Amino acid sequence: MAIPRVRPGNYPAVLSYGFRPFFLLGSLYAGLTILAWLPMLSGRLETASVFAPVDWHIHELIFGYVAAIVTGFLLTAIPNWTGRLPVQGLPLAALVAIWLAGRLAVFFSVDIGWLVAALIDSSFLLAVAVAAAVEIIAGRNWRNLKVLVPVSILFAANVAYHLEVHVNGEADIARRLGIGATVILIMIIGGRIIPSFTRNWLARQTPGRLPVPFNRFDAVTILGSAVALLAWTCFPDHVASGAALLAAGALNVARLGRWAGDRTWRDPLVVILHVAYAFVPVGFLLAALAVLLPDAVAPAAGLHAFGTGAIGAMTLAVMSRATLGHTGRALHAGNATCMVFVAVVASAILRIAYAFLPGTTSLLHASAAAWTLAFLGYAAVYGGMLLRPKLRARQANAAPS
């Protein structure tokens, strides 16, 4: 008999799998916080946070939104690795509550104190790492313990973020560490799923070139990129960091070219993965140029290629595909999903353009509007799927006895 994937219980469907609450809350949070960010940036809205508006904005993208999506992804993938039941019900609700408490603690950190806020906020990724480790060890799935490394780095970066803001008044090193850790996570996970999903789709189409499987070149690219990002984190203005970033960008261009993305234009769910990953080498190259040609390229260009482009587009691509598959629906992107993908890519392009034309505030506002459309659009399209039981389960329950 097949292993039951959900333990019977009295909790709602949204607490039956990790992707359900975290994808929904994460998308809503990503879309709504941007609406608050622009008034903060212009000084029309004040917060009770010890973080300056820019630091709050970056922190909540990485350790609020990204942390939620990574958690949803891991808690959904781990049962497939271990054969165990997923974290669900009250334990899952407890993780959701800790994540929500962290968002409130950061926003009201002036009132509760920076240390209390840091402890509450940092406890989420620690709890996720512990929950993941318990499941992987219980399932004796030792080889996947390595997924705890980027989660642990994110946890350390979050702690460093709070400490750096408290000591220096702003986060500089920690923000690059958090972005770098997320980019490496995208490279690791993307390097597995993009060639795999592309190969599966192309195998059903006309014969032709297929993606190159993960091999030593991918490992070298990830290692070289990690070294470049570490140099960028610690020595953001050093010419050696710029050279390392430039080399990492070239390696990632070559890596992306090995995955036959040019043959996938007819399937939006596949092509968006390639487009999202393309922002990784773009981010490396722009970050390199900001170091090597500081008068021509602003650091914000590379930061937003990584943040708005690679992180925003890749997470939405994975969320959409995972939601369809795990709720029993066909892997097909309708018009609304395509709109979500177009909006997030447009947001990234507009935000990078604003880094080159900082006086054109219309680009910034257009980017924010497109970002909000993308993430609230995802919540509108997929929210019902996330809140209701899996389609096959609903059909079985409705069938006559």
C-alpha positions in Angstrom: 0.0 0.0 0.0 1.1 3.5 -0.7 2.3 5.5 2.3 -0.4 8.0 3.3 0.8 11.5 2.6 -1.4 13.2 5.1 -2.3 12.1 8.7 -6.1 12.3 9.3 -6.9 15.1 11.7 -9.4 17.8 12.6 -7.2 20.7 11.4 -8.0 22.6 8.2 -6.5 21.7 4.8 -4.1 24.7 4.9 -2.2 22.9 7.8 -1.9 19.6 6.0 1.4 20.5 4.2 4.1 23.1 4.7 3.7 24.7 1.3 0.1 25.7 1.9 0.4 28.3 4.7 3.8 29.5 3.9 3.3 30.0 0.2 0.0 31.9 0.9 1.3 34.0 3.7 4.6 34.6 2.0 3.0 35.9 -1.2 0.6 38.1 0.6 3.4 39.5 2.7 5.6 40.1 -0.3 2.9 42.0 -2.1 1.6 44.1 0.8 5.0 45.1 2.3 5.9 46.9 -1.0 2.9 49.0 -0.6 4.3 50.1 2.8 7.9 50.4 1.6 7.5 53.3 -0.9 5.8 55.6 1.8 8.6 54.6 4.2 11.2 55.5 1.6 9.7 58.9 1.0 9.3 59.6 4.7 5.5 59.6 4.7 5.2 56.5 6.8 7.1 55.8 10.0 7.6 52.5 11.7 8.3 51.4 15.2 11.3 49.4 14.0 14.9 49.9 15.0 15.7 49.2 11.4 16.1 52.1 9.0 13.5 51.8 6.1 16.1 50.3 3.7 17.3 47.8 6.2 13.7 46.8 7.1 12.9 46.4 3.4 15.8 44.1 2.7 15.5 42.2 5.9 11.8 41.4 5.3 12.5 40.3 1.7 15.2 37.8 2.8 14.3 36.8 6.4 10.5 37.3 6.1 9.4 36.3 2.6 12.3 34.1 1.5 12.4 32.3 4.8 8.7 31.5 4.5 9.0 30.1 1.0 12.2 28.1 1.7 10.3 26.6 4.7 7.3 25.7 2.6 9.5 24.1 0.0 11.6 22.1 2.5 8.6 20.9 4.5 7.0 19.7 1.3 10.2 18.1 -0.2 11.4 16.3 3.0 8.5 13.7 3.1 9.3 12.7 -0.5 13.0 12.2 0.6 12.2 10.3 3.8 8.9 8.5 3.1 7.6 10.0 6.4 4.4 12.0 6.9 4.8 15.7 6.6 5.0 18.2 9.4 1.3 19.2 9.8 -1.4 20.2 12.2 -0.3 21.8 15.4 3.5 21.6 14.8 3.0 23.3 11.4 0.7 25.9 13.1 3.4 26.6 15.7 5.9 27.3 12.9 3.5 29.7 11.2 2.9 31.4 14.5 6.6 31.9 15.1 7.0 33.4 11.6 4.2 35.8 12.2 5.6 36.7 15.6 8.9 37.5 13.9 7.3 39.9 11.4 5.5 41.8 14.2 8.7 41.8 16.5 10.8 43.4 13.7 8.2 46.0 12.9 7.7 47.0 16.6 11.3 46.4 17.8 11.5 50.0 19.2 8.7 49.2 21.6 9.9 45.7 22.7 13.6 46.2 22.4 16.1 45.1 19.7 17.3 42.0 21.6 13.8 40.7 22.2 12.9 41.3 18.6 16.1 39.6 17.5 15.4 36.5 19.6 11.8 36.2 18.4 12.7 36.8 14.8 15.8 34.5 14.7 13.9 31.7 16.4 12.0 30.9 13.3 14.8 29.7 11.1 16.3 27.8 14.0 13.0 26.0 14.6 12.8 25.2 10.8 16.3 23.8 10.9 15.5 21.7 13.9 12.2 20.4 12.4 13.9 19.5 9.1 16.8 17.8 10.9 14.5 15.7 13.0 12.6 14.5 10.0 15.7 13.8 7.8 17.4 11.9 10.7 14.3 9.9 11.6 14.0 8.9 7.9 17.7 8.0 7.8 18.0 10.2 4.7 21.5 11.3 5.6 22.5 12.7 2.2 19.9 15.4 2.4 21.2 16.8 5.6 23.2 19.1 3.4 20.0 21.2 2.8 20.5 22.4 6.4 23.6 24.3 5.4 22.0 27.2 3.5 19.2 27.3 6.2 21.9 27.6 8.9 23.7 30.3 6.9 20.4 32.2 6.6 19.9 31.8 10.3 23.4 33.1 11.0 22.9 36.0 8.6 19.7 37.0 10.3 21.4 37.0 13.7 24.3 39.1 12.2 21.7 41.5 10.7 20.2 42.3 14.0 23.6 42.6 15.7 25.0 44.8 12.9 22.1 47.2 13.0 22.4 47.4 16.8 26.1 48.1 16.8 26.5 50.2 13.6 23.1 51.6 13.1 22.7 49.9 9.7 23.2 46.5 8.0 25.9 46.3 5.4 27.7 43.0 5.5 24.7 41.0 6.7 22.5 42.2 3.9 24.9 40.9 1.3 25.4 37.7 3.3 21.7 37.0 3.3 21.3 37.7 -0.4 24.4 35.6 -1.2 23.1 32.7 0.8 19.7 32.9 -1.0 21.4 33.1 -4.4 23.5 29.9 -3.6 20.3 28.2 -2.5 18.7 29.1 -5.8 21.8 27.8 -7.6 21.6 24.5 -5.7 17.9 23.9 -6.0 17.6 25.4 -9.5 20.5 23.3 -10.7 18.5 20.2 -9.8 15.0 21.1 -10.8 15.5 23.2 -13.9 17.3 20.5 -16.0 15.0 17.8 -14.6 11.7 19.6 -15.4 13.1 20.7 -18.8 14.1 17.2 -19.7 10.7 15.8 -18.6 8.9 18.3 -20.8 11.2 18.0 -23.8 11.0 14.2 -23.7 7.3 14.5 -24.5 8.0 16.9 -27.4 10.0 16.4 -30.6 13.5 14.9 -30.3 16.4 17.2 -29.9 18.9 18.7 -27.5 18.3 17.9 -23.9 19.7 19.5 -20.7 23.1 18.4 -19.5 22.6 16.6 -16.1 24.3 17.9 -12.9 28.0 17.2 -13.1 31.4 18.5 -12.1 30.9 21.8 -14.0 27.9 22.6 -11.9 29.8 21.9 -8.7 32.6 24.2 -9.9 30.2 26.9 -10.8 28.5 26.8 -7.4 31.8 26.7 -5.5 33.2 29.6 -7.6 30.0 31.6 -7.1 30.1 31.0 -3.3 33.7 32.3 -3.2 32.7 35.3 -5.3 29.7 36.1 -3.1 31.8 35.7 0.1 34.4 38.1 -1.3 31.6 40.6 -2.3 30.1 40.3 1.2 33.4 41.0 3.0 35.2 43.2 0.5 32.5 44.8 -1.7 34.8 47.4 -3.2 38.0 45.4 -3.8 39.0 44.8 -7.4 39.6 41.1 -6.7 35.9 40.8 -5.6 34.9 42.4 -8.9 37.0 39.9 -10.8 35.6 36.9 -8.9 32.0 38.2 -9.5 32.8 38.6 -13.2 34.1 35.0 -13.4 31.0 33.7 -11.5 28.8 35.5 -13.9 30.5 33.9 -16.9 30.3 30.5 -15.3 26.5 30.9 -14.7 25.9 32.1 -18.3 27.5 28.9 -19.5 25.6 26.8 -16.9 22.3 28.2 -18.0 23.2 27.6 -21.7 23.6 23.9 -21.0 19.9 23.5 -20.0 18.2 23.9 -23.4 16.0 26.7 -22.2 15.6 28.0 -25.8 13.5 24.9 -26.6 11.0 25.5 -23.8 9.2 28.7 -24.9 5.9 26.8 -25.4 5.5 25.9 -21.7 5.4 28.9 -19.4 6.0 26.8 -16.3 9.3 25.6 -17.7 10.5 28.7 -19.5 10.0 30.9 -16.4 12.5 28.8 -14.5 15.1 29.6 -17.1 14.2 33.3 -17.2 14.4 33.5 -13.4 17.8 31.8 -13.3 19.0 34.2 -16.0 18.9 36.9 -13.4 21.6 35.1 -11.4 24.4 35.7 -14.0 22.9 39.2 -14.6 23.2 39.9 -10.9 26.9 38.7 -10.8 27.8 40.7 -13.9 26.1 43.9 -12.6 27.6 43.5 -9.1 31.0 43.0 -10.8 30.6 46.2 -12.9 29.6 48.1 -9.8 33.0 47.2 -8.3 35.1 47.6 -11.4 33.2 50.6 -12.9 31.7 52.4 -9.8 31.0 55.6 -11.7 29.0 53.8 -14.4 27.0 51.1 -12.4 25.4 51.5 -9.0 25.5 48.6 -6.5 21.7 48.7 -6.4 21.6 47.2 -10.0 23.2 43.9 -9.0 21.4 43.8 -5.7 18.0 44.1 -7.4 18.9 41.7 -10.2 19.5 39.1 -7.4 16.6 40.2 -5.2 13.8 41.3 -7.4 14.8 39.1 -10.4 16.4 35.9 -9.3 14.7 35.6 -5.9 11.3 37.0 -6.9 10.9 35.2 -10.2 12.4 31.9 -9.1 10.2 31.6 -5.9 7.1 32.4 -7.9 8.0 29.9 -10.5 8.6 27.1 -7.9 5.5 28.1 -5.9 3.2 28.0 -8.9 4.4 24.6 -10.1 4.5 23.1 -6.6 1.0 24.4 -5.8 -0.5 22.9 -9.0 1.2 19.5 -8.5 0.6 19.1 -4.8 -3.0 20.1 -5.0 -3.8 17.5 -7.7 -4.0 19.8 -10.7 -2.4 19.6 -14.2 0.9 21.3 -14.6 -0.5 24.0 -16.9 -0.1 27.7 -16.6 -3.3 29.6 -17.5 -3.5 33.3 -18.6 -3.5 34.5 -15.0 -0.4 32.6 -14.1 1.4 33.9 -17.2 0.4 37.4 -16.1 2.0 36.8 -12.7 5.2 35.7 -14.4 5.3 38.6 -16.8 4.6 41.0 -13.9 7.5 39.8 -11.7 10.0 39.8 -14.6 8.8 43.3 -15.6 9.3 44.4 -12.0 12.9 43.2 -12.0 13.7 44.9 -15.3 12.1 48.2 -14.2 14.0 48.1 -10.8 17.3 47.5 -12.5 16.6 50.3 -14.9 15.9 52.6 -12.0 19.3 51.8 -10.6 20.8 53.4 -13.8 18.2 56.2 -13.9 17.7 57.1 -10.2 16.0 60.4 -11.1 13.2 58.6 -12.9 11.0 57.8 -10.0 8.2 56.5 -12.3 10.4 53.4 -12.9 10.5 52.7 -9.2 6.8 53.1 -8.8 6.1 51.0 -11.9 8.4 48.3 -10.5 6.6 48.3 -7.2 3.2 48.1 -8.9 4.3 45.1 -11.0 5.8 43.4 -7.9 2.5 43.8 -6.0 0.5 42.6 -9.0 2.7 39.5 -9.3 2.5 38.4 -5.7 -1.1 39.4 -4.9 -1.9 37.9 -8.3 -0.4 34.6 -7.1 -2.4 34.7 -3.9 -5.6 35.4 -5.9 -5.0 32.6 -8.4 -3.7 30.0 -6.0 -5.1 31.0 -2.7 -8.2 28.8 -3.1 -6.1 25.8 -4.0 -3.9 26.3 -0.9 -6.9 26.6 1.4 -8.9 23.6 0.1 -8.0 19.9 0.3 -6.2 18.2 -2.6 -8.4 17.8 -5.6 -8.3 14.0 -5.8 -9.1 13.8 -2.1 -12.0 16.2 -2.5 -13.3 14.1 -5.4 -13.0 10.9 -3.5 -14.9 12.4 -0.5 -17.6 13.6 -2.8 -18.0 10.2 -4.6 -21.1 8.1 -3.7 -20.4 5.1 -1.5 
